[in-house]
């Protein structure tokens, strides 16, 4: 078993643990807004749309610095998001179709560029592959500082526009009716989502990013109907998933960190779907059995129930 003292003295484990914990909390908070707007696929689209930008940034700069590659990914993600909105507004395609088109086209284009880049002798194929599948063990202390700074900016921005953001997450039409600039607020939330995804690519890659965003929010939604409590629970679940997945991965070296965190988060979602007090499957079955048991005892319904049994016979 890994002890706290070992974590503190192990530079790699300490760095990875801090990085995943920070990202788990931040992505869970952003995921609550995405989940409540029924845009769960949006995170998947944005993360996949970053790949061409990352590959092109390396191709033109030959830089191994994560900040350079992530700037390229950010530009690509912004282009993908803008193109997605243009397709929705200017064509007859529905939103889910536009999301699917952008995801497949940008990711496919990124893979083509990555294959083309392999032909060059100085191609850093392994460096770029980590942005597809993630590799948390490559985190450096500077990356954790970057995550901390980004997390603070995201929390500060959401705190400043909390009421407005919650309003459009629940009812965008009503928010527009009472005078909120919903277009600007939607753009702000999408921008925060892009920034959050960009800093987390090194941890889980473009493939598993949407699970980081949605799983904690989906689990928290089963336990409460209040958004503030849902956000707190989601951040707690994100933190628990990140820490547990990282420690399990450190205990068994052959298990990758990112996928293990997603597995833990998925397990939390599964448990929440089963045992949550109001929305859980167990409580629904229990209420249904209680209703079926007590309905015949009511005089009126008892007569109807007996009549139906006679008619059935």
Protein Blocks (a to p, Z undefined) as FASTA:
>chain_A
ZZfklmmmmmklmmmmmmmmmmmmmmmmmmmmmmmnopmkmmmmmmmmmmmmmmmmmmmn
opabfklmmmmmmmmmmmmmmmmmmmmmmmmbdfklmmmmmmmmmmmmmmmmmmmmmmpm
klcfklmmmmmnopaklpcfklmmmmmmmmmmmmmmmmmmmmmmmmmmmommlmmmnopa
fklmmmmmmmmmmmmmmmmmmmnommlmmmmmmmmmmmmmmmpcbfklmmmmmmmmmmmm
mmmmmmmmmmmmmlcfklmmmmmmmmmmmmmmmmomklpmklmmmmmmmmmmmmmmpmkl
mmmmmmmmmmmZZ
